[in-house]
Amino acid sequence: MNDVTPSMRLRSAVPDALVPAVVGARLLAKRNKPGPLARAREEMEFLLGTVAPDRVEEAARAYVVRDVMRSEMRYHPRLICRQEVQNLASLTAARATGRGVVVSFLHHGHYEGASAALAAADRPLGIVVSPDMLGPAAPTFLKQHVRAGTSTGNQPIDAGLGGKHLGGLLARGECLAIATDVPGSSVIEFLGEKRLGSSGAARLAAATNSLVVTMHAHCESDGRLWLSLGDAVEPRDFEDAEDLLRHLVQTQEEHVLAWPEGYHQPRLRWGVPQE
């Protein structure tokens, strides 16, 4: 399912201590190429254009750096898979109830390492992943993404198995990490703009009466990565799955604004409603 390729072995063989030097060399090579910065501006304009337009340029430059760091650090799980987790007690208590638990997250921060960090701090869980991330035909970077995310015992769960299968796991009391920012048909406001997202995770939680814990990514000025968890919420405390989805997205906004360049390809995650 996730065979190690020669390229993966080669990049993983670089000592962790030399990763900053590799990142620096790659950034130097990009310095005179307009493409990376132009693409980064598009990503940050999409994300910040309405709520913080004055921050787009600075965030775009930081995004270029983070993008290179992301592509290297996934080959060095020790750098991203042992992040400190604040309010871990929220997840531990939710799992102790014996009910299903949905860990709701965005593609913000080093999210493959984030799920691994949860397993290291608590115990393994299932990570719902796109079918194209599994199997021998998966691109090398996606294979490594899965490899890092499962390095502390997590189990990848193929989203292609469908809601019935995922709901069955939750009904049995399993804990599943599910991204909230995936393409869908639900119109929701995020950072001042209407976007199209998926209510799939919220609907699964509501249908199985599973607790929901949000996971948030953070990065300090010195580069230290860490995570925080929200308090568990009850699906029945919301009018419907769409109302729960709005809550899950809104709780992420302040954390994304605090570290916008940490959001990986936001244009890929959200659709734009047709006028």
NORBELTA-V476006 format. One line per field, one symbol per residue. phi: phi as a letter, one per 30 degrees, with the letter a starting at -180 (. if undefined). psi: psi as a letter, one per 40 degrees, with the letter a starting at -180 (. if undefined). burial: # if it has 24 or more other C-alpha atoms within 12 Angstrom, else .. A space follows every 50 residues. Layout:
phi=???
psi=???
burial=???
This chain:
phi=.bddceddddddddeedceeddddddddddeccdeedddddddddddcec caddcddddddddeddddeedcdddbeddbcbddcdieeddedddddidd bcccbcdbicdddddddddddbaebccdbdedccjdddeeddededdddc dcjdcdcddddjddddddddddjdcbcbddcbeacddbdbhibdbcbcce dddddddchcdbbdcbcbbdddjdcabbcdddcceddcdaddddeedddd ddedddddbdddddhedddcdcddd
psi=dfihidddddddehiddedddddddddddedehddddddddddddddedd dgdeedddddddddddddddddddegddeeefiihifddddddddeeeii hhhhiighagdddddddddddciiiihhiideeiidehidddddddddde eeeihhhhdeeidddddddddeeihhhhhdgihaehhihhfeihihahed dddddddefiihhihiiihideehiiiiiiihihdeeidadddddddddd eeddddddgdeehhgddddhihih.
burial=.#.#...#..##......##..#...#........##.###########. ....###.##############################.###.##...## ##############################..##.....########### #########...#..##.###.###########..######...###### ###################.....###########.....########## ###.###.#########.###....
